[in-house]
Amino acid sequence: MKITREHWLQIDQAFRSSIGQLLDYAHVQCEGPVKLIMFLDDDLDASRVELASKLGISVVVEKTHGHYTVCNPKVNKRVAAIFRT
């Protein structure tokens, strides 16, 4: 899921919207454990990264067009490898 905040959402609002949609989708649409990824366009504070990590959600931030950083690489090593800079 990618939530952009450009022109209308602050990063904390984008995070809340994303996390709710991801958890709802995983619960309603998926059977068994799933790997969830949240794409944002700005850095999160450490507290929100910690929450996403506890819930097993990888947080990926697009720093500049086409350049990504995984905020919590230990959550999913495959995601970390894909977006390794």
C-alpha positions as CSV (number, residue, x, y, z in Angstrom):
1,M,0.0,0.0,0.0
2,K,1.3,3.5,-0.9
3,I,-0.2,6.5,0.8
4,T,1.1,9.9,-0.5
5,R,0.8,12.9,1.7
6,E,1.6,15.4,-1.0
7,H,-0.9,18.3,-0.8
8,W,-3.4,16.7,1.6
9,L,-2.1,14.3,4.3
10,Q,0.5,14.9,7.1
11,I,2.8,11.9,7.6
12,D,1.1,10.9,10.8
13,Q,-2.3,10.9,9.1
14,A,-0.9,8.9,6.2
15,F,0.5,6.3,8.6
16,R,-2.8,5.9,10.5
17,S,-4.7,5.5,7.2
18,S,-2.2,3.0,5.9
19,I,-1.9,0.9,9.0
20,G,-5.7,0.6,9.4
21,Q,-6.2,-0.4,5.8
22,L,-3.3,-2.9,5.9
23,L,-4.6,-4.6,9.0
24,D,-8.2,-4.6,7.8
25,Y,-7.2,-6.1,4.4
26,A,-5.0,-8.8,6.0
27,H,-7.7,-9.8,8.4
28,V,-10.6,-9.8,5.9
29,Q,-8.8,-11.0,2.7
30,C,-6.0,-13.3,3.7
31,E,-5.8,-16.6,5.4
32,G,-2.8,-17.2,7.7
33,P,0.2,-15.0,8.3
34,V,0.9,-12.4,5.7
35,K,3.8,-10.0,4.9
36,L,2.6,-6.4,4.9
37,I,4.4,-3.4,3.4
38,M,3.6,0.3,3.8
39,F,5.1,2.8,1.3
40,L,5.3,6.4,2.4
41,D,6.9,9.5,1.0
42,D,8.4,10.9,4.2
43,D,10.2,9.6,7.3
44,L,8.2,8.4,10.3
45,D,9.1,9.1,13.9
46,A,10.7,6.2,15.8
47,S,7.5,5.4,17.8
48,R,5.5,4.8,14.7
49,V,8.2,2.7,13.1
50,E,8.3,0.7,16.3
51,L,4.5,0.1,16.2
52,A,4.6,-1.0,12.6
53,S,7.5,-3.4,13.4
54,K,5.5,-4.9,16.3
55,L,2.7,-5.5,13.9
56,G,5.0,-7.1,11.3
57,I,4.6,-4.3,8.8
58,S,7.6,-3.2,6.8
59,V,7.9,0.6,6.3
60,V,9.5,1.7,3.1
61,V,10.1,5.4,2.4
62,E,10.7,6.9,-1.1
63,K,13.4,9.4,-0.3
64,T,13.6,10.8,-3.8
65,H,12.0,9.5,-7.0
66,G,13.0,5.9,-7.3
67,H,15.2,5.8,-4.2
68,Y,13.8,3.9,-1.2
69,T,14.8,3.2,2.4
70,V,13.4,0.5,4.6
71,C,12.9,2.0,8.0
72,N,12.6,-1.4,9.8
73,P,14.7,-4.0,7.8
74,K,14.5,-6.7,10.5
75,V,10.8,-7.1,10.0
76,N,11.2,-8.7,6.5
77,K,14.7,-9.5,5.2
78,R,13.4,-10.0,1.7
79,V,11.9,-6.5,1.6
80,A,15.2,-5.1,3.0
81,A,17.2,-6.9,0.3
82,I,14.9,-5.6,-2.5
83,F,15.3,-2.0,-1.3
84,R,18.9,-2.2,-0.3
85,T,20.8,1.0,-1.3
